[in-house]
Each structure stands twice: as C-alpha cells, then as structure tokens.
Amino acid sequence: MSRIGKTPVTIPQGVTVEVAGQTLTCKGKLGTLKLPLSAEVTAAVEGGKVVVKPKADGKRARMHWGTMRATINNMVTGVSKGFTKSLEIEGVGYRAAVQGKNLVLQLGYSHDVTFPIPSEIKITCEKPTSITITGPDRQQVGEIAAVLRSYRKPEPYKGKGIRYADERVRRKEGKKK
C-alpha cells in the first residue's frame, strides 16, 4: 500500500481539476497544467478532492500510484500558489540582468551567457547578484534553476559561481608555501 497514494489531493478554492480519459487538466489563477496519467493508475474527482487508485495490484502499479498522486498535488499547488527557486551569484564582476525576454549572465567568460525565458516562467533580478525563478510547474522551475546553476557551478576554493539560496558550499583550504 502506498501511504502517499492513499491520501486524496484537496482542491483549493479557485482551482478546477478535470479528468478526461487518461489526461488530467488543472486550471487556476496562475495558469493551466496538463498531465498524461500513467496507464497503471486512474484518477477521479470526488467531492472536492482528487482520488488516485491503482488499476492492478502489482509493484509497478503501486510505484506509479504514489508518484502520480504527488505530481497531481504539485500541479494543484502550482496553479494556486506557484513555486519559487532563488539563486545567488558570487564572484567579482559576476552579475545577472533581465533584458526583455532574455536573462543575461556575466560569469567571467569572454562572452555574456544569454538564457531565453520561457513564456510561463517569470525570472526577476532584484539585485545583480540574485535571481528569482517563479512559475506554476515545479519540474520546470527546478530544471531552469539547475540549468542556470550549471553555467558556473560554485567552486570550493573561493566560492565563486551560481548557487541555490539555501545551498552551503564546503570551502577547501588553498595551497600553502
């Protein structure tokens, strides 16, 4: 039995969830998300809650049961509240700025790194050294944060690079004479 899958997902005020065949659609104030359901599970809206049940009793069905329930919960939360990831840039001359539909990063390379911002994601830079990524899709927000971090990962000697706001970088001792 899946402990996560057993609990139904509560639908908050202002969010509508529809199940059509094997597609689940979630609409809210921050947008619309669609999810193709796994062939191993079924979902139904019952009394203001989304109930996910496995079709069979096998191990694969139980695995998909909890995963689909967690994904549906993330969709409902995303269209009602949204998700946010914060990045910090550390290093002399390292900075970020939003120019139109692009995020321009200066990371110590001979060129600027330009990242096109997807339409459903909002990226803001309050300071030149902080980036905030917000959007309704948790997976997409996390993926964009990981891609931006990969442009210049934090290095352990001086701590320069792009890091998550809550990330701790272990510092190493440098060379000695």
Biotite code that builds the C-alpha atoms (Angstrom):
import biotite.structure as struc

atoms = struc.array([
    struc.Atom([0.000, 0.000, 0.000], chain_id="A", res_id=1, res_name="MET", atom_name="CA", element="C"),
    struc.Atom([1.218, 3.459, -0.881], chain_id="A", res_id=2, res_name="SER", atom_name="CA", element="C"),
    struc.Atom([0.936, 5.796, 2.079], chain_id="A", res_id=3, res_name="ARG", atom_name="CA", element="C"),
    struc.Atom([1.235, 8.833, -0.176], chain_id="A", res_id=4, res_name="ILE", atom_name="CA", element="C"),
    struc.Atom([-1.180, 7.478, -2.785], chain_id="A", res_id=5, res_name="GLY", atom_name="CA", element="C"),
    struc.Atom([-3.910, 6.715, -0.224], chain_id="A", res_id=6, res_name="LYS", atom_name="CA", element="C"),
    struc.Atom([-4.420, 10.339, 0.806], chain_id="A", res_id=7, res_name="THR", atom_name="CA", element="C"),
    struc.Atom([-6.582, 12.303, -1.659], chain_id="A", res_id=8, res_name="PRO", atom_name="CA", element="C"),
    struc.Atom([-5.453, 15.676, -3.021], chain_id="A", res_id=9, res_name="VAL", atom_name="CA", element="C"),
    struc.Atom([-7.627, 18.520, -1.712], chain_id="A", res_id=10, res_name="THR", atom_name="CA", element="C"),
    struc.Atom([-8.628, 21.035, -4.381], chain_id="A", res_id=11, res_name="ILE", atom_name="CA", element="C"),
    struc.Atom([-8.395, 24.625, -3.018], chain_id="A", res_id=12, res_name="PRO", atom_name="CA", element="C"),
    struc.Atom([-10.786, 27.489, -3.797], chain_id="A", res_id=13, res_name="GLN", atom_name="CA", element="C"),
    struc.Atom([-10.357, 28.859, -7.325], chain_id="A", res_id=14, res_name="GLY", atom_name="CA", element="C"),
    struc.Atom([-8.825, 25.687, -8.818], chain_id="A", res_id=15, res_name="VAL", atom_name="CA", element="C"),
    struc.Atom([-10.645, 23.339, -11.178], chain_id="A", res_id=16, res_name="THR", atom_name="CA", element="C"),
    struc.Atom([-9.472, 19.812, -11.924], chain_id="A", res_id=17, res_name="VAL", atom_name="CA", element="C"),
    struc.Atom([-10.885, 17.777, -14.819], chain_id="A", res_id=18, res_name="GLU", atom_name="CA", element="C"),
    struc.Atom([-10.131, 14.189, -15.821], chain_id="A", res_id=19, res_name="VAL", atom_name="CA", element="C"),
    struc.Atom([-10.763, 13.316, -19.479], chain_id="A", res_id=20, res_name="ALA", atom_name="CA", element="C"),
    struc.Atom([-9.643, 9.785, -20.337], chain_id="A", res_id=21, res_name="GLY", atom_name="CA", element="C"),
    struc.Atom([-6.007, 9.491, -19.281], chain_id="A", res_id=22, res_name="GLN", atom_name="CA", element="C"),
    struc.Atom([-5.393, 13.270, -19.189], chain_id="A", res_id=23, res_name="THR", atom_name="CA", element="C"),
    struc.Atom([-5.747, 15.399, -16.065], chain_id="A", res_id=24, res_name="LEU", atom_name="CA", element="C"),
    struc.Atom([-6.151, 19.174, -16.525], chain_id="A", res_id=25, res_name="THR", atom_name="CA", element="C"),
    struc.Atom([-5.662, 21.622, -13.674], chain_id="A", res_id=26, res_name="CYS", atom_name="CA", element="C"),
    struc.Atom([-6.709, 25.300, -14.030], chain_id="A", res_id=27, res_name="LYS", atom_name="CA", element="C"),
    struc.Atom([-6.056, 28.080, -11.560], chain_id="A", res_id=28, res_name="GLY", atom_name="CA", element="C"),
    struc.Atom([-5.162, 31.744, -11.271], chain_id="A", res_id=29, res_name="LYS", atom_name="CA", element="C"),
    struc.Atom([-1.525, 31.106, -12.296], chain_id="A", res_id=30, res_name="LEU", atom_name="CA", element="C"),
    struc.Atom([-2.273, 29.074, -15.419], chain_id="A", res_id=31, res_name="GLY", atom_name="CA", element="C"),
    struc.Atom([-3.246, 25.677, -16.771], chain_id="A", res_id=32, res_name="THR", atom_name="CA", element="C"),
    struc.Atom([-1.278, 22.429, -16.440], chain_id="A", res_id=33, res_name="LEU", atom_name="CA", element="C"),
    struc.Atom([-1.940, 19.094, -18.148], chain_id="A", res_id=34, res_name="LYS", atom_name="CA", element="C"),
    struc.Atom([-0.723, 15.679, -17.052], chain_id="A", res_id=35, res_name="LEU", atom_name="CA", element="C"),
    struc.Atom([-0.957, 12.439, -19.026], chain_id="A", res_id=36, res_name="PRO", atom_name="CA", element="C"),
    struc.Atom([-1.813, 9.822, -16.404], chain_id="A", res_id=37, res_name="LEU", atom_name="CA", element="C"),
    struc.Atom([0.101, 6.567, -16.239], chain_id="A", res_id=38, res_name="SER", atom_name="CA", element="C"),
    struc.Atom([-1.603, 3.502, -17.681], chain_id="A", res_id=39, res_name="ALA", atom_name="CA", element="C"),
    struc.Atom([-1.201, 1.869, -14.253], chain_id="A", res_id=40, res_name="GLU", atom_name="CA", element="C"),
    struc.Atom([-3.500, 4.276, -12.338], chain_id="A", res_id=41, res_name="VAL", atom_name="CA", element="C"),
    struc.Atom([-6.872, 6.005, -12.555], chain_id="A", res_id=42, res_name="THR", atom_name="CA", element="C"),
    struc.Atom([-7.830, 9.399, -11.149], chain_id="A", res_id=43, res_name="ALA", atom_name="CA", element="C"),
    struc.Atom([-11.264, 10.781, -10.311], chain_id="A", res_id=44, res_name="ALA", atom_name="CA", element="C"),
    struc.Atom([-12.597, 13.997, -8.780], chain_id="A", res_id=45, res_name="VAL", atom_name="CA", element="C"),
    struc.Atom([-14.862, 13.167, -5.838], chain_id="A", res_id=46, res_name="GLU", atom_name="CA", element="C"),
    struc.Atom([-16.280, 15.813, -3.526], chain_id="A", res_id=47, res_name="GLY", atom_name="CA", element="C"),
    struc.Atom([-13.631, 18.490, -3.984], chain_id="A", res_id=48, res_name="GLY", atom_name="CA", element="C"),
    struc.Atom([-10.761, 16.005, -3.859], chain_id="A", res_id=49, res_name="LYS", atom_name="CA", element="C"),
    struc.Atom([-8.742, 14.096, -6.449], chain_id="A", res_id=50, res_name="VAL", atom_name="CA", element="C"),
    struc.Atom([-8.570, 10.378, -5.658], chain_id="A", res_id=51, res_name="VAL", atom_name="CA", element="C"),
    struc.Atom([-5.863, 8.273, -7.329], chain_id="A", res_id=52, res_name="VAL", atom_name="CA", element="C"),
    struc.Atom([-6.197, 4.477, -7.399], chain_id="A", res_id=53, res_name="LYS", atom_name="CA", element="C"),
    struc.Atom([-4.069, 1.745, -8.962], chain_id="A", res_id=54, res_name="PRO", atom_name="CA", element="C"),
    struc.Atom([-5.662, -0.393, -11.693], chain_id="A", res_id=55, res_name="LYS", atom_name="CA", element="C"),
    struc.Atom([-3.799, -3.568, -10.711], chain_id="A", res_id=56, res_name="ALA", atom_name="CA", element="C"),
    struc.Atom([-2.123, -4.896, -7.582], chain_id="A", res_id=57, res_name="ASP", atom_name="CA", element="C"),
    struc.Atom([1.427, -5.209, -8.958], chain_id="A", res_id=58, res_name="GLY", atom_name="CA", element="C"),
    struc.Atom([4.587, -3.495, -7.805], chain_id="A", res_id=59, res_name="LYS", atom_name="CA", element="C"),
    struc.Atom([4.714, -1.201, -10.847], chain_id="A", res_id=60, res_name="ARG", atom_name="CA", element="C"),
    struc.Atom([1.141, 0.000, -10.224], chain_id="A", res_id=61, res_name="ALA", atom_name="CA", element="C"),
    struc.Atom([1.937, 0.782, -6.581], chain_id="A", res_id=62, res_name="ARG", atom_name="CA", element="C"),
    struc.Atom([5.017, 2.778, -7.644], chain_id="A", res_id=63, res_name="MET", atom_name="CA", element="C"),
    struc.Atom([3.037, 4.850, -10.137], chain_id="A", res_id=64, res_name="HIS", atom_name="CA", element="C"),
    struc.Atom([0.247, 5.340, -7.597], chain_id="A", res_id=65, res_name="TRP", atom_name="CA", element="C"),
    struc.Atom([2.330, 7.434, -5.191], chain_id="A", res_id=66, res_name="GLY", atom_name="CA", element="C"),
    struc.Atom([4.188, 9.222, -7.992], chain_id="A", res_id=67, res_name="THR", atom_name="CA", element="C"),
    struc.Atom([1.007, 10.294, -9.797], chain_id="A", res_id=68, res_name="MET", atom_name="CA", element="C"),
    struc.Atom([-0.600, 11.469, -6.554], chain_id="A", res_id=69, res_name="ARG", atom_name="CA", element="C"),
    struc.Atom([2.482, 13.587, -5.697], chain_id="A", res_id=70, res_name="ALA", atom_name="CA", element="C"),
    struc.Atom([2.598, 15.042, -9.221], chain_id="A", res_id=71, res_name="THR", atom_name="CA", element="C"),
    struc.Atom([-1.105, 15.949, -9.094], chain_id="A", res_id=72, res_name="ILE", atom_name="CA", element="C"),
    struc.Atom([-0.567, 17.592, -5.696], chain_id="A", res_id=73, res_name="ASN", atom_name="CA", element="C"),
    struc.Atom([2.298, 19.647, -7.179], chain_id="A", res_id=74, res_name="ASN", atom_name="CA", element="C"),
    struc.Atom([0.058, 20.704, -10.088], chain_id="A", res_id=75, res_name="MET", atom_name="CA", element="C"),
    struc.Atom([-2.751, 21.840, -7.779], chain_id="A", res_id=76, res_name="VAL", atom_name="CA", element="C"),
    struc.Atom([-0.301, 23.745, -5.570], chain_id="A", res_id=77, res_name="THR", atom_name="CA", element="C"),
    struc.Atom([1.411, 25.243, -8.618], chain_id="A", res_id=78, res_name="GLY", atom_name="CA", element="C"),
    struc.Atom([-1.700, 26.712, -10.237], chain_id="A", res_id=79, res_name="VAL", atom_name="CA", element="C"),
    struc.Atom([-2.930, 28.116, -6.904], chain_id="A", res_id=80, res_name="SER", atom_name="CA", element="C"),
    struc.Atom([0.276, 29.342, -5.169], chain_id="A", res_id=81, res_name="LYS", atom_name="CA", element="C"),
    struc.Atom([3.167, 28.725, -7.580], chain_id="A", res_id=82, res_name="GLY", atom_name="CA", element="C"),
    struc.Atom([6.727, 27.601, -6.942], chain_id="A", res_id=83, res_name="PHE", atom_name="CA", element="C"),
    struc.Atom([9.858, 29.683, -6.406], chain_id="A", res_id=84, res_name="THR", atom_name="CA", element="C"),
    struc.Atom([13.579, 28.969, -6.576], chain_id="A", res_id=85, res_name="LYS", atom_name="CA", element="C"),
    struc.Atom([16.207, 31.537, -5.619], chain_id="A", res_id=86, res_name="SER", atom_name="CA", element="C"),
    struc.Atom([19.783, 31.609, -6.900], chain_id="A", res_id=87, res_name="LEU", atom_name="CA", element="C"),
    struc.Atom([22.700, 33.707, -5.683], chain_id="A", res_id=88, res_name="GLU", atom_name="CA", element="C"),
    struc.Atom([25.711, 34.744, -7.727], chain_id="A", res_id=89, res_name="ILE", atom_name="CA", element="C"),
    struc.Atom([29.052, 35.198, -6.014], chain_id="A", res_id=90, res_name="GLU", atom_name="CA", element="C"),
    struc.Atom([32.218, 36.446, -7.644], chain_id="A", res_id=91, res_name="GLY", atom_name="CA", element="C"),
    struc.Atom([33.892, 39.691, -8.700], chain_id="A", res_id=92, res_name="VAL", atom_name="CA", element="C"),
    struc.Atom([32.178, 41.017, -11.828], chain_id="A", res_id=93, res_name="GLY", atom_name="CA", element="C"),
    struc.Atom([29.552, 38.241, -11.867], chain_id="A", res_id=94, res_name="TYR", atom_name="CA", element="C"),
    struc.Atom([26.050, 39.625, -12.422], chain_id="A", res_id=95, res_name="ARG", atom_name="CA", element="C"),
    struc.Atom([22.643, 38.917, -13.932], chain_id="A", res_id=96, res_name="ALA", atom_name="CA", element="C"),
    struc.Atom([20.035, 41.129, -15.591], chain_id="A", res_id=97, res_name="ALA", atom_name="CA", element="C"),
    struc.Atom([16.708, 40.550, -17.327], chain_id="A", res_id=98, res_name="VAL", atom_name="CA", element="C"),
    struc.Atom([16.645, 42.193, -20.771], chain_id="A", res_id=99, res_name="GLN", atom_name="CA", element="C"),
    struc.Atom([13.296, 41.747, -22.496], chain_id="A", res_id=100, res_name="GLY", atom_name="CA", element="C"),
    struc.Atom([12.590, 38.008, -22.788], chain_id="A", res_id=101, res_name="LYS", atom_name="CA", element="C"),
    struc.Atom([16.203, 37.004, -22.000], chain_id="A", res_id=102, res_name="ASN", atom_name="CA", element="C"),
    struc.Atom([18.278, 36.590, -18.870], chain_id="A", res_id=103, res_name="LEU", atom_name="CA", element="C"),
    struc.Atom([21.803, 37.892, -19.493], chain_id="A", res_id=104, res_name="VAL", atom_name="CA", element="C"),
    struc.Atom([24.511, 36.500, -17.206], chain_id="A", res_id=105, res_name="LEU", atom_name="CA", element="C"),
    struc.Atom([28.073, 37.817, -16.899], chain_id="A", res_id=106, res_name="GLN", atom_name="CA", element="C"),
    struc.Atom([30.023, 34.965, -15.333], chain_id="A", res_id=107, res_name="LEU", atom_name="CA", element="C"),
    struc.Atom([33.672, 35.679, -16.045], chain_id="A", res_id=108, res_name="GLY", atom_name="CA", element="C"),
    struc.Atom([33.669, 34.232, -19.552], chain_id="A", res_id=109, res_name="TYR", atom_name="CA", element="C"),
    struc.Atom([34.795, 36.235, -22.593], chain_id="A", res_id=110, res_name="SER", atom_name="CA", element="C"),
    struc.Atom([31.127, 36.478, -23.604], chain_id="A", res_id=111, res_name="HIS", atom_name="CA", element="C"),
    struc.Atom([27.772, 37.025, -21.907], chain_id="A", res_id=112, res_name="ASP", atom_name="CA", element="C"),
    struc.Atom([25.571, 33.964, -21.387], chain_id="A", res_id=113, res_name="VAL", atom_name="CA", element="C"),
    struc.Atom([22.037, 34.598, -22.700], chain_id="A", res_id=114, res_name="THR", atom_name="CA", element="C"),
    struc.Atom([19.194, 32.402, -21.455], chain_id="A", res_id=115, res_name="PHE", atom_name="CA", element="C"),
    struc.Atom([15.762, 32.738, -23.163], chain_id="A", res_id=116, res_name="PRO", atom_name="CA", element="C"),
    struc.Atom([12.977, 32.883, -20.567], chain_id="A", res_id=117, res_name="ILE", atom_name="CA", element="C"),
    struc.Atom([10.010, 30.539, -21.308], chain_id="A", res_id=118, res_name="PRO", atom_name="CA", element="C"),
    struc.Atom([6.595, 32.231, -21.537], chain_id="A", res_id=119, res_name="SER", atom_name="CA", element="C"),
    struc.Atom([5.050, 30.567, -18.452], chain_id="A", res_id=120, res_name="GLU", atom_name="CA", element="C"),
    struc.Atom([8.068, 31.243, -16.203], chain_id="A", res_id=121, res_name="ILE", atom_name="CA", element="C"),
    struc.Atom([8.885, 34.589, -14.559], chain_id="A", res_id=122, res_name="LYS", atom_name="CA", element="C"),
    struc.Atom([12.511, 35.448, -13.748], chain_id="A", res_id=123, res_name="ILE", atom_name="CA", element="C"),
    struc.Atom([13.398, 38.550, -11.736], chain_id="A", res_id=124, res_name="THR", atom_name="CA", element="C"),
    struc.Atom([16.680, 40.042, -10.548], chain_id="A", res_id=125, res_name="CYS", atom_name="CA", element="C"),
    struc.Atom([16.155, 42.301, -7.503], chain_id="A", res_id=126, res_name="GLU", atom_name="CA", element="C"),
    struc.Atom([19.915, 42.739, -7.183], chain_id="A", res_id=127, res_name="LYS", atom_name="CA", element="C"),
    struc.Atom([22.555, 41.994, -9.835], chain_id="A", res_id=128, res_name="PRO", atom_name="CA", element="C"),
    struc.Atom([23.651, 39.029, -7.705], chain_id="A", res_id=129, res_name="THR", atom_name="CA", element="C"),
    struc.Atom([20.275, 37.358, -7.059], chain_id="A", res_id=130, res_name="SER", atom_name="CA", element="C"),
    struc.Atom([17.909, 35.551, -9.408], chain_id="A", res_id=131, res_name="ILE", atom_name="CA", element="C"),
    struc.Atom([14.338, 34.501, -8.517], chain_id="A", res_id=132, res_name="THR", atom_name="CA", element="C"),
    struc.Atom([12.522, 31.967, -10.708], chain_id="A", res_id=133, res_name="ILE", atom_name="CA", element="C"),
    struc.Atom([8.739, 31.577, -10.257], chain_id="A", res_id=134, res_name="THR", atom_name="CA", element="C"),
    struc.Atom([6.121, 29.558, -12.110], chain_id="A", res_id=135, res_name="GLY", atom_name="CA", element="C"),
    struc.Atom([3.277, 27.064, -11.752], chain_id="A", res_id=136, res_name="PRO", atom_name="CA", element="C"),
    struc.Atom([5.207, 23.967, -12.923], chain_id="A", res_id=137, res_name="ASP", atom_name="CA", element="C"),
    struc.Atom([7.500, 22.702, -10.171], chain_id="A", res_id=138, res_name="ARG", atom_name="CA", element="C"),
    struc.Atom([9.531, 20.497, -12.514], chain_id="A", res_id=139, res_name="GLN", atom_name="CA", element="C"),
    struc.Atom([10.163, 23.327, -14.981], chain_id="A", res_id=140, res_name="GLN", atom_name="CA", element="C"),
    struc.Atom([11.134, 25.834, -12.260], chain_id="A", res_id=141, res_name="VAL", atom_name="CA", element="C"),
    struc.Atom([13.628, 23.344, -10.803], chain_id="A", res_id=142, res_name="GLY", atom_name="CA", element="C"),
    struc.Atom([15.020, 22.458, -14.214], chain_id="A", res_id=143, res_name="GLU", atom_name="CA", element="C"),
    struc.Atom([15.617, 26.103, -15.163], chain_id="A", res_id=144, res_name="ILE", atom_name="CA", element="C"),
    struc.Atom([17.328, 26.724, -11.814], chain_id="A", res_id=145, res_name="ALA", atom_name="CA", element="C"),
    struc.Atom([19.583, 23.703, -12.411], chain_id="A", res_id=146, res_name="ALA", atom_name="CA", element="C"),
    struc.Atom([20.440, 24.851, -15.962], chain_id="A", res_id=147, res_name="VAL", atom_name="CA", element="C"),
    struc.Atom([21.339, 28.359, -14.740], chain_id="A", res_id=148, res_name="LEU", atom_name="CA", element="C"),
    struc.Atom([23.458, 26.901, -11.923], chain_id="A", res_id=149, res_name="ARG", atom_name="CA", element="C"),
    struc.Atom([25.287, 24.661, -14.408], chain_id="A", res_id=150, res_name="SER", atom_name="CA", element="C"),
    struc.Atom([26.628, 27.685, -16.313], chain_id="A", res_id=151, res_name="TYR", atom_name="CA", element="C"),
    struc.Atom([29.051, 28.323, -13.419], chain_id="A", res_id=152, res_name="ARG", atom_name="CA", element="C"),
    struc.Atom([28.850, 25.903, -10.509], chain_id="A", res_id=153, res_name="LYS", atom_name="CA", element="C"),
    struc.Atom([30.196, 27.119, -7.155], chain_id="A", res_id=154, res_name="PRO", atom_name="CA", element="C"),
    struc.Atom([33.822, 26.167, -6.714], chain_id="A", res_id=155, res_name="GLU", atom_name="CA", element="C"),
    struc.Atom([35.170, 25.152, -3.296], chain_id="A", res_id=156, res_name="PRO", atom_name="CA", element="C"),
    struc.Atom([38.274, 27.392, -3.032], chain_id="A", res_id=157, res_name="TYR", atom_name="CA", element="C"),
    struc.Atom([36.900, 30.920, -3.415], chain_id="A", res_id=158, res_name="LYS", atom_name="CA", element="C"),
    struc.Atom([33.178, 30.075, -3.506], chain_id="A", res_id=159, res_name="GLY", atom_name="CA", element="C"),
    struc.Atom([32.649, 31.814, -6.854], chain_id="A", res_id=160, res_name="LYS", atom_name="CA", element="C"),
    struc.Atom([29.718, 30.740, -9.031], chain_id="A", res_id=161, res_name="GLY", atom_name="CA", element="C"),
    struc.Atom([25.944, 30.382, -9.032], chain_id="A", res_id=162, res_name="ILE", atom_name="CA", element="C"),
    struc.Atom([24.382, 28.613, -6.062], chain_id="A", res_id=163, res_name="ARG", atom_name="CA", element="C"),
    struc.Atom([20.914, 27.986, -4.678], chain_id="A", res_id=164, res_name="TYR", atom_name="CA", element="C"),
    struc.Atom([19.963, 30.474, -1.939], chain_id="A", res_id=165, res_name="ALA", atom_name="CA", element="C"),
    struc.Atom([19.823, 27.708, 0.705], chain_id="A", res_id=166, res_name="ASP", atom_name="CA", element="C"),
    struc.Atom([22.907, 25.836, -0.556], chain_id="A", res_id=167, res_name="GLU", atom_name="CA", element="C"),
    struc.Atom([26.033, 25.588, 1.621], chain_id="A", res_id=168, res_name="ARG", atom_name="CA", element="C"),
    struc.Atom([29.307, 25.271, -0.280], chain_id="A", res_id=169, res_name="VAL", atom_name="CA", element="C"),
    struc.Atom([32.054, 23.439, 1.588], chain_id="A", res_id=170, res_name="ARG", atom_name="CA", element="C"),
    struc.Atom([35.190, 25.523, 1.370], chain_id="A", res_id=171, res_name="ARG", atom_name="CA", element="C"),
    struc.Atom([38.607, 23.949, 0.961], chain_id="A", res_id=172, res_name="LYS", atom_name="CA", element="C"),
    struc.Atom([41.911, 25.242, 2.195], chain_id="A", res_id=173, res_name="GLU", atom_name="CA", element="C"),
    struc.Atom([44.169, 26.604, -0.525], chain_id="A", res_id=174, res_name="GLY", atom_name="CA", element="C"),
    struc.Atom([47.851, 25.954, -1.235], chain_id="A", res_id=175, res_name="LYS", atom_name="CA", element="C"),
    struc.Atom([50.442, 26.733, 1.432], chain_id="A", res_id=176, res_name="LYS", atom_name="CA", element="C"),
    struc.Atom([54.011, 27.880, 0.991], chain_id="A", res_id=177, res_name="LYS", atom_name="CA", element="C"),
])
